[in-house]
Amino acid sequence: MTFPAPALSFRLIAIPRLAAGGRWRVEAMRSLSEPCFLWFTKGQGRITIAGQTRGYTAHNGILIPAGVMHGFEVGPQVFGTAVFFGRDSGVALPAEPLHLRIREVHAQQELNVTLDAIQREIDSDSPGHARAALAHLGLLGVWIERQAAKVAVETTKPDAARKLVARFTDLMEREFRSGAGVGELAAHLGVTATHLTRCCRLTCGRSAIDLLQDRRIFEARKLLSETRLPVNRIGESLGFASAAYFTRAFQHRTGSSPTAFRRSL
């Protein structure tokens, strides 16, 4: 008897490889359509999730749910594994971002063994390897759930600034293509642009307009590198009022024009 093999939409990627083709691919603000778990085994840096910046170091595990805006540093000494769960793996995961600092050696080893088992089954051509990989992925979900229950990430309640910036990044992810400015987004949140920017600087050291432009320019670079859409069409799709304004904003952010960036690829 043969069993149908499930399609493998999940995958494991070495964290340094995520920055291949430009560090902007990981550092710029963006969101994913699938959950992601980052497991850092060496090095340190900073990661911004939903407008809040924290430091990470070795043996830190970070869960980023689908649709949550984030960006993180990947220096030359940073190593680890990124697990992308796919859109339909069926693995139960916490709905909120998590930053787990795993100090117990046993828990570190348990995670490493699970990740190795997932990759081994993905690479295998043995019967049932896809189902086995999915089963190990489910065990990873259980590991995350148990660690979330044991490890105190931040016991303090989010203050008003963090709550506001989290709402801002959520709204920005939905509206960054509309051309709405910080003033319009702030008004939608019931605050002034000045107050919103002050809160952004408190939580992640960046202004509201910096976060918004970072998100828009990340999407522009993605479209320039992965599609053949004309430059002016890309600018229009991201809410820029004119091709000239898009070019100025892109060049200010990246140091090159959209056309030059595309040619460099």
Beta strands, then each sheet from edge to edge (+ up, - down):
strand 1: 11-14
strand 2: 36-42
strand 3: 45-49
strand 4: 52-56
strand 5: 60-64
strand 6: 70-72
strand 7: 79-84
strand 8: 98-101
sheet 1: 1+ 7- 2+ 5- 8+
sheet 2: 4+ 3- 6+
end
